[in-house]
Amino acid sequence: MATLSQEQRKGLQKQGRAMPPSSTNQADSPRFPIKTRKGKSNSLEAAIKAVGRAKPNTDEERAKVRRYIMRVAGRNGWSADIPSTWNSDGSIGG
C-alpha cells in the first residue's frame, strides 16, 4: 500500500482532494486523500470505508467527511460509487 507524504497530502488538500487536519496541530497531515477511484490506498473506495474513523468521533464530523467525499466524487464523475444510504447532507438514511 502506497502512503503519501505530508507534502503530497497538502498538495491534494490544495486541489480539494484531501480534508484539512482535524486539529490545528501543524504536524498533523491532511486526511481522507482521494487520488483515484478504486484501490487500496488514497482512493475514493478507501475514503468511504474510513468514514467511521473520522476524528473527532461524532455524527457531525462523519457527516462532514461524507459531504467532502461526495463533492470529490461528483467532480470526478464517480457519484455512482457513493453508497445509496448516504444523504446529500452527509447523514445516513434509507
N, C-alpha and C positions, 0 to 999 in steps of 0.2 A: 504494500500500500504506500503510495507516494504521499509524503507530508509536505506541506507548504511552509516556507519560512515566514517569519513575521512580516518581512518586506513584501513578499508575494501576497500575503493576506491583505496588507494595507493597500496594495495596488488593486486587488479585487474589490476592496471596500470603496475606493475612489470610483470604480466602474459601476458601483451599485450591485456587486455580486458577492458581497460579504457584509454581515452586520457589524456595527461597531462593537467594541468590547463591552461586556456587561458592567464593567466598573470603570472608574476614572483612572485606574492604575495604568500608567504608561507601559508597563511590562506586559500587560495582557494583549493578546492578539485579537484582531477581528475574528468573528465567529460565523459559523454556518456558511463557509465559502462554497460557491457553486460555479464550477468551470465547465462542466459537461452535463449531459442529460442522465446518463447511466454509468455505473461503475462503482468501485469500492470506496473511492475517496474523492472529495472535492466535487461531488455531483449532486444534482437535484435529488436523486434517489436517496443518497446518504443523508442529505439535509432533512428530508421528510421523515426518515427513520429516527433522526436525532432530536426531533422537537421535544420529546419528553425529558431530555437532559438540559433544557434551557435553564439558565440561571438569571435571576432568582427563580426558584421553582414555584411559580404562581400561574394561575389560569390566564391572567393578563399578559404575562411575559410570553407564554406559549402562543397566545393569540397573536401577539406582535410578531413572533417568529413565523407563524403560518402566513400572515399577511405579506411579510417580506418574501417568503418562498413563492407565494402566488404571484407577486409582482415580477420576480425574476423569471418564473416560468412563463408568464404571459408575454413578456418582452421577447422571449426566445421561441415562442410558438410551442411550448411544452405544456400548455394548460391541461391537456388530456391526461397528463401524469399525476395531477393533483387528486388526492383521494376525494371521492364523491361525498364523503361525510364532512368535508371542510366547508364552512360557510364563508361568504365574502368578507365578513367582519372578523374572521380568524377563529370564530368559535367552532365547536364540533356539534353537528346535528345529524338528523337522518335524511 
